Amino acid sequence: MRRYLGIEPAPPPGLSLDSGTPRDFGDIHSTGAVMPGTALPSTDAMFNLAMSEKARPLLDQVVAFIAKHVEPITDEFFRLGRNRADHWGWAPGQLELLDDAKASAKEQGLWNFFLPDAGTGEGLSNLDYAYIAAELGKNPLASECLNCSAPDTGNMEVLERVGTPQQKERWLKPLLNGEIRSAYAMTEPDVASSDAKNIRAEALLDGEEWVINGEKYYISGAGDPRCKIMITMVQTSPDGPPHRRQSQILVPTDTEGVEIVGPMHVFGHDDAPHGHMHLRLTNVRVPKDNVLLGIGRGFEISQVRLGPGRIHHCMRSIGAAERALDLMVERGLSREAFGKPIAHLGKNMEVISRARIDIEAMRMMVLKGAKAMDELGNAEARVWVSAVKAMVPERVCTIIDQAMQIHGATGISQWTPLAGMYTAQRTLRLADGPDEVHHYVVGRAELANHTTSESDRVGDGRIFSGA
Ligand SMILES: Cc1cc2nc3c(=O)[nH]c(=O)nc-3n(C[C@H](O)[C@H](O)[C@H](O)COP(=O)(O)OP(=O)(O)OC[C@H]3O[C@@H](n4cnc5c(N)ncnc54)[C@H](O)[C@@H]3O)c2cc1C
């Protein structure tokens, strides 16, 4: 038997006996400064996640609007679309339903909430918008009815922030009015597009025009006949420094040489008429002035895109998770097996509990990410944005998956919205940038707090997915 000699063993080099003491985070309750010591910078103000007094009535109005104007048209909208003659068009009556709802929303001032601090005077803070977006996420038509749907929101944000007065007049105005729709074209079939430095569709200047050649795929919304403009990521300076090689250029969809090769499928569906299209650009000519911000500044624009537009999906995903949990509980309480309601069988109570806990954790994370953008600015908040995107779609997928399971076969059928909701969330784990890229950003920022190695300290601005 060993005897205790009263000698404390020394820890190996690098470990401290003082393991219970947290690192110095500064006096977090007395300073408004950014608190050091974590990959996710924080300020005092970021602990206040309440909706503003100004926005609170708007949230109530949005909830009432969805109940009165959107829920009643939703089934009818999709029913009409089911047997339409033109697969890549809208059935008679569909757009009328949508346009009526849009007109009512506009009339009530429930419109373009997504543009914080816009010169147009529209838009809420990111934090206030996060509360509203969670409501929009509960219904598949709600975002469009309030002119807050992807990919237009990201495109409008870019145009509003970096567009010239002419570009704004020509494209931003009709987008803000909900008259046209748009697409964002970055991803290419032949290169790993999660690293935008790989983008190789080329744009060459020929006098006063760009001549663009290349191939893009999974371009969401490009199947919709209302889609009139694409923000297109192209290579303009192949020999320049890696982060100055790309530009973003406005390409009207009716330009000669823009060809839709066909729809890409998502879990076997083509999502017509919205679509995620495979495009070929052959000698597409657009005016020199269609470049956004300037030649070689494509990455800078993506930093703008790294802002609010980048977590809109996650804000809406909270609403989708809430809906899945509601359905899970309703089904679990209303159907019996082995003498008990399904909710009371096996581990189902824990499944329900975990779903609620995860939703509240995600909600806090999304609100904090939104507040970080309001408080720190988009650039400083970028690691928060990545953290939110790394967390939310994955966990929402799990909640929807469990809701399907509790429904039995009906869960994956056309009798519930769950299968569609699942694929939409699963898709986000790629379409909104692969999970791994977001974890890479957060992980690297965390390492940067512990190392002097240059490679670990480089900002994450060098890696992004333009989705
Ligand atoms: C439904 C849908 C809609 C889309 N809509 C659009 C759109 O409108 N416009 C558009 O331009 N694109 C769109 N995309 C494309 C999407 O943005 C890309 O698929 C995404 O950026 C990844 O690019 P990639 O497919 O080339 O994957 P790749 O770059 O080839 O990456 C493949 C895999 O490599 C791994 N990986 C990559 N980087 C890292 C890393 N740093 N660390 C660890 N692993 C890593 C990940 O597992 C990743 O999934 C859409 C995609 C889908 C599915």
PDBQT file of the ligand as one rigid body, heavy atoms in Angstrom, charges set to zero:
ROOT
HETATM    1  C1  LIG A 501     -30.018  23.748 -52.059  1.00  0.00    +0.000 C 
HETATM    2  C2  LIG A 501     -28.760  24.530 -52.300  1.00  0.00    +0.000 A 
HETATM    3  C3  LIG A 501     -28.865  25.855 -52.651  1.00  0.00    +0.000 A 
HETATM    4  C4  LIG A 501     -27.714  26.584 -52.963  1.00  0.00    +0.000 A 
HETATM    5  N1  LIG A 501     -27.852  27.875 -53.391  1.00  0.00    +0.000 NA
HETATM    6  C5  LIG A 501     -26.744  28.531 -53.845  1.00  0.00    +0.000 A 
HETATM    7  C6  LIG A 501     -26.871  29.820 -54.467  1.00  0.00    +0.000 A 
HETATM    8  O1  LIG A 501     -27.969  30.384 -54.568  1.00  0.00    +0.000 OA
HETATM    9  N2  LIG A 501     -25.754  30.408 -54.961  1.00  0.00    +0.000 N 
HETATM   10  C7  LIG A 501     -24.523  29.814 -54.873  1.00  0.00    +0.000 A 
HETATM   11  O2  LIG A 501     -23.555  30.402 -55.338  1.00  0.00    +0.000 OA
HETATM   12  N3  LIG A 501     -24.374  28.602 -54.275  1.00  0.00    +0.000 NA
HETATM   13  C8  LIG A 501     -25.453  27.941 -53.781  1.00  0.00    +0.000 A 
HETATM   14  N4  LIG A 501     -25.319  26.686 -53.233  1.00  0.00    +0.000 N 
HETATM   15  C9  LIG A 501     -24.017  26.066 -53.176  1.00  0.00    +0.000 C 
HETATM   16  C10 LIG A 501     -23.367  26.115 -51.800  1.00  0.00    +0.000 C 
HETATM   17  O3  LIG A 501     -23.089  27.443 -51.417  1.00  0.00    +0.000 OA
HETATM   18  C11 LIG A 501     -22.084  25.272 -51.900  1.00  0.00    +0.000 C 
HETATM   19  O4  LIG A 501     -22.500  23.936 -52.076  1.00  0.00    +0.000 OA
HETATM   20  C12 LIG A 501     -21.193  25.406 -50.685  1.00  0.00    +0.000 C 
HETATM   21  O5  LIG A 501     -20.605  26.689 -50.630  1.00  0.00    +0.000 OA
HETATM   22  C13 LIG A 501     -20.080  24.351 -50.697  1.00  0.00    +0.000 C 
HETATM   23  O6  LIG A 501     -19.376  24.367 -51.894  1.00  0.00    +0.000 OA
HETATM   24  P1  LIG A 501     -19.135  22.971 -52.661  1.00  0.00    +0.000 P 
HETATM   25  O7  LIG A 501     -20.453  22.323 -52.877  1.00  0.00    +0.000 OA
HETATM   26  O8  LIG A 501     -18.296  23.260 -53.853  1.00  0.00    +0.000 OA
HETATM   27  O9  LIG A 501     -18.369  22.061 -51.632  1.00  0.00    +0.000 OA
HETATM   28  P2  LIG A 501     -16.777  21.929 -51.483  1.00  0.00    +0.000 P 
HETATM   29  O10 LIG A 501     -16.151  23.276 -51.415  1.00  0.00    +0.000 OA
HETATM   30  O11 LIG A 501     -16.311  20.973 -52.512  1.00  0.00    +0.000 OA
HETATM   31  O12 LIG A 501     -16.680  21.279 -50.050  1.00  0.00    +0.000 OA
HETATM   32  C14 LIG A 501     -17.014  19.896 -49.847  1.00  0.00    +0.000 C 
HETATM   33  C15 LIG A 501     -16.859  19.523 -48.409  1.00  0.00    +0.000 C 
HETATM   34  O13 LIG A 501     -15.496  19.725 -48.011  1.00  0.00    +0.000 OA
HETATM   35  C16 LIG A 501     -15.477  19.926 -46.610  1.00  0.00    +0.000 C 
HETATM   36  N5  LIG A 501     -14.781  21.184 -46.282  1.00  0.00    +0.000 N 
HETATM   37  C17 LIG A 501     -14.714  22.321 -47.006  1.00  0.00    +0.000 A 
HETATM   38  N6  LIG A 501     -14.019  23.271 -46.335  1.00  0.00    +0.000 NA
HETATM   39  C18 LIG A 501     -13.634  22.712 -45.173  1.00  0.00    +0.000 A 
HETATM   40  C19 LIG A 501     -12.899  23.171 -44.061  1.00  0.00    +0.000 A 
HETATM   41  N7  LIG A 501     -12.408  24.411 -44.004  1.00  0.00    +0.000 N 
HETATM   42  N8  LIG A 501     -12.710  22.315 -43.025  1.00  0.00    +0.000 NA
HETATM   43  C20 LIG A 501     -13.196  21.042 -43.057  1.00  0.00    +0.000 A 
HETATM   44  N9  LIG A 501     -13.884  20.550 -44.098  1.00  0.00    +0.000 NA
HETATM   45  C21 LIG A 501     -14.114  21.372 -45.133  1.00  0.00    +0.000 A 
HETATM   46  C22 LIG A 501     -16.928  20.005 -46.139  1.00  0.00    +0.000 C 
HETATM   47  O14 LIG A 501     -17.342  18.761 -45.660  1.00  0.00    +0.000 OA
HETATM   48  C23 LIG A 501     -17.659  20.357 -47.418  1.00  0.00    +0.000 C 
HETATM   49  O15 LIG A 501     -19.034  20.005 -47.394  1.00  0.00    +0.000 OA
HETATM   50  C24 LIG A 501     -26.452  25.962 -52.851  1.00  0.00    +0.000 A 
HETATM   51  C25 LIG A 501     -26.354  24.634 -52.434  1.00  0.00    +0.000 A 
HETATM   52  C26 LIG A 501     -27.485  23.912 -52.159  1.00  0.00    +0.000 A 
HETATM   53  C27 LIG A 501     -27.361  22.479 -51.742  1.00  0.00    +0.000 C 
ENDROOT
TORSDOF 0
